[in-house]
Amino acid sequence: MAHSSGSGDLPLPRRRPNPSRAAALPGVNPHAAGLDSGREEIWACVPEDRDAEPVRPFGPCTPDLYALADGLAACRLETVAMASTGVSWMPGSEMLEARGFKVHLVNARHLKQVPGRQSDVQDGQWMQDLHTCGLLSGSCRPEAERGAVRASWRPRATLLEYRAAHMPPRQKALHQRHVPLTQVLTDITGATGLAMLRAMVAGERDPVRRARLRAPRGARRTEDITQALTGHDQPEHVLALKQALALDDAYTEQVRECEAESERPLQAITPVWPDELPPLARADTPTTHHKYAPTDEARRLLSQLVGVDLSAIPGLHASPVPRMLAAIGLDLRQWPYAKAFGSWRG
């Protein structure tokens, strides 16, 4: 393999394999390499009979990754074992898969449990030896199409967490105004709660008019809500409530952008159910309603891919179904039976 630019003339430690161990273990993957990726360098380890210097470092930049792929191809290798530590492995993995290598992603904890192998070079050599003998269990990784869907849904979940973090300041502002709205509404972020909060921010001071904004299907009476909305309006409390609502709206808009972006890779996936499907269940039914549920178009695309509306199953509303499919994909044959799938999901 060729040196990457900027690797220097540092001495490279080498470890001769134990002849007795190498002879005792069969070579299941004879064309295997081991990569230990870091933020500053990538250590590549190949079989000693494929290169005069089987352990070499490469830089993390894109030209260095091209040089790494060229070096592995020159050594006539077909598969590569990498440790899934952080996100440093992702660029190299995508580059190698695009060049035709089979990337075997390994749980880093399985390697750290081996004593006496703490340096980068020894970890890479150890991965190469174990992968050659077929002793490494690869992680479940999505194909390119499903990876694009997952990449769109993961930021959406993070944005929902950020939006939920602004709930305590909003409740604190209400209590400071002597407005115990949480006592009469189950969720102040629902349609009724947001309508009343926006009326407060807009300057509405009459609790009766605020209470009339309740949804027709609300469980509480208008008189109870009116009593809870009677408080003391102070400018500083209105400001805190206004800022909390503004942040909520900003995160909601970004969540919708993630959903719109996720529909594009979903449309690119070939449906496995070409027949015409029955209409989706209404989004306001008990089994499908959720305020953080994706759009009806995303639900329709998911149903077209799977062949059934999973969001209509009791216990599976429309919010976790896309995340579940983005993680496991459409092919469940990688798990031999249902208990193995449940154990993997944890």
N, C-alpha and C positions, 0 to 999 in steps of 0.2 A: 504494500500500500504506500501511496505517496504521502509525504508530510503535508500538513496544512500550513498556510501562511501564518507566521507568528508563533509557531510552536517552539522555536528556540532549539538550543543544543543541549537540553537537559538530559542527564543520564536516565534511561528508562529501565526500571527494575524488571526482571524477568523471573518467572518461576517455572522450573522444569517439572512436568507432571510426574507423579509417582508411577514408575513402570508397572508395578504390581496392580495398582488401582486401575490404570488405563487398560491393562490387559484383561482385568476381571470384568469390567463393565462394557457391555456391547455398545456399538455406535449406532443408535437409532437415527440420529440426524448428523451424518458425517459432514455435511456442508453447512455447518452452523457457526455463527459468530456471537460474541457477547459484547454488549454496549452498556456502559455506565455513563449516563448523561448527567451533566451538571450545568449550572448557569454560565460557567466560564470555559469549560472544556468537556469534550466527550472522549472517553477512553474506549478504543476499539480493540477487541481481542479476537484473533482468528487462529485456526489450527497452525501449529508450528511447522507443518510440512507444506503450508500454502504460501508462506512469506518469510523472508530472511529476518524480518523484525516483526513478530506477530502481535506486539502490543504497542500501540501508538496513540497519541492524543490528537484530537481535532478541535478546532474552534467551534463556537456556537452559531456563527453567522451562516447565511444561506450559501455563499460560495464554499465554505468549509463543509457543509452538508453534501454539496455536490461532489466534492473531493472524496468524502467518506463513501458515498455510494459508488463512485468510480473505483475506489480501492477494494471494496467488497466484491464488486463485479469482477475485478481483475484476479481476485483470489478464488473465483468460481464458487461463491457461496450462494445459498438459496434461502436460508432462514436466519433470523436474528432474534436474540433474546435481549429484552430491555426491562429495566426495573421501573415501575410506575411511581416515581417519586415526584410529587408536585405536578408542575406542568412543563418541566424542562424536556421531557421525553416526547412531547407532542409534535414539535416541528420535525425532528428526526424521523419519527415514526411515519408521518405523512409523506415525507420525502422518499423514504425507503419503500413504502407501499406503492407509491407512484412509479418507482423504478422496477417493480415486479418482485421485490423481496417479501417473504412471509414474515411478518413481525409477530413475535411471541411476547406479549406483555405479561410480566411477572409481578406478583405481589411483593413489594419490597420487604415486608415483614418476614417472608420465608427466607430471605437472604441474610437479614440482620440476626437471625437466630443462630447462624453458624459462627462459632467462636474463632477468633484469630484472623478474621478477614475484614479489616476496617478501612484499608486504603482503597482508592479508586481502581488501581490496577488489579489488585487481588479480587475485588468484587467482579470486575469484568471477566477475568479469567475463570472465576468460579462459575459464573453464569454460562460461559461458553462450554465448560466441561460438563456441567449438569444438563444443559440443553442438548449437547451431543449425545448424551446417554439417555435422553428422553425422560428426565426426572423432574422437569419443571411443569407446573400446571399454569396454563395461560389464563388470563382474565377474559371475561366476556366483554367483547368490544363490538360496537355497532358498525355496520357497513357504512359507506360514505353517505348514502341517502338518509339513513336513519340518524347518522351523526349530525347532519345538518338540522334535522328536526329537533334533536336533543339540545343542540347549541342555541336554538331559539327559545326553548322552553325553560332552560336553566336560568337565564337572566330574568325571565318572568317571575319565577319563584322567589328570586332574590328581591325583586322590586316589591312583591307583596309583603315580604318581611320588613322592608324599609317602611312601607306605608303603615303597617301595623304598629311600628315603633312610635308613631305620632298619635296613637290613641290615648295614652295616659295624659299628655299635655292638654288634649281636648277635654277629657273628663275633669281635669283639675280646673280648667277655666270655667266649666259649667258649675262646679261646686263652689267656686269663689263667687259666682254670681247668684248663689242660692237657688240654683235650678237643678234639682235632682232628676234630670231627665232619664237617667239610667234606672230609676225606680219604676218607671211606667213603660219603658220601651226595652225590649229584649236586646236590641242591637241599634245603637244610635248611628251606625254607619249604613243602615238600610235606607230605603226610599223615604220613609216617614221621618227618620231622624235627620237625614241630610237636608230635607226640605225645611225642617224647623230651624236647623242650625244656620242655613243660608238666609233665612228670614231674619234671624237675630243679627247676623253680620250686615244685612242690608238696611238695618235700622228699624225693623218692626218691633214695637214695644208692647203691643197689646197681646196678652197671653191668649185671649179668646181667638184672635185671628191666627195666631201660631198653631193653636190646637186644631183648627179646622183643616190644617194641612195633613192630618193623619190619613193613612190609607183606609179605604172603605172596609177592608178585611181585618183591620186592627183589632186586637183582643181587648184593649183598654178603651174605656168610655172617653168621650171628649171632655167631660167634666173632670175626670181624674188627670188627664193630660194638662188641662188648663191650670189646675192647682199646682202641678209640678213645674209649669212654665212661669209661674209668678215668682219673680225674684228681683234682685237689685242689679241693674245694668250699670256697669262702670266702664269707662272708655278703655282702661288698660286691659280689662278682661275681654272686651270685644276684639282688641288687637290680637291677643293671644289666640282667640278662636278663629279669627280671620286668617292668620298665618298657618294654623293647623289645617284649615280647609284648603288653602292654596297649595300646600304641600301634598295633601291628599289628591287634589285634582291633577297635579303635575305627575305624580306616580301612576295615577290611573291612566293618563294619556300615554305614558311610556309602556305600561302593560299592554295597552291596545296595539301599540306599534310592534311589540314582540309577537302578539298573536297574529297580526297581519303578515309579519315576516315568516312565521311558522307555516302559514298556509301555502306559501310558495314552494318549499320543498315537499310538502304533502301532495300538492298537485302533480309534482314530477314523478312520484312513486307510482308504478303500475298497479292498479287495483287488482286484488286477488278475487274479487267478487264482482264480475261484470254484469250480473243480472240486476234488474231493477229491484231496489229495496223498498220496503214499506216506509211510510213517512216517519220521521223522528217523533219521539214523545215530546209533548209540550215542555218548554223550558221551565214552566212554573209548577210542574207536578212535584210531589214530595220526593220522588226518586231522582229527579234531575236538577231541581232548583238549587242554585248556589250563587251567591253574589259575585264570586270570583271565577265563575265558570267561563270557558271560552265562548267564542261566538258560535252562532248556529252553523255558519259555513265551515268552521273547523270541525264541529261535531259531524257534519255531513261527510266531510272528507275522510275522517277517521272511520265512520261507519262503512263507507264505500271500500276502504282498505281491508277492514276486518270481516265484513259481511254481516255484522250485527251491531246494534246500538248498545255498546257496553255501558254507557251512562244511564241506561234504563234499568240496570241490574241493582237490586237493593244493596246499599252499602258502597256502591261505586257511582258517585255523581260525576258530573261532567268536568270537574277540576282535576282529579288525580288520574283519570284515564289517559289523557295525552302524555303525561309524564311516565306512566307505566309502559305505554307502548313505545315511547322514545328510548326507554332503557332496555326492554327485552326484545323489541322487534316483533315481527310477525311469524317467525319460524321458532316454534317451541321444541323442535326435535333435538336441540342441544342439551335438553334435560331429559333423562331417561324416563322419569315418572314424576307425578305431581308433588310428592314430598321433597324431591330434589330441588324442584323449582321453588317451593316454599322456603326451604333452607337457604337457598341462594338469595332470595329476597330478604331474608333475615327477620 
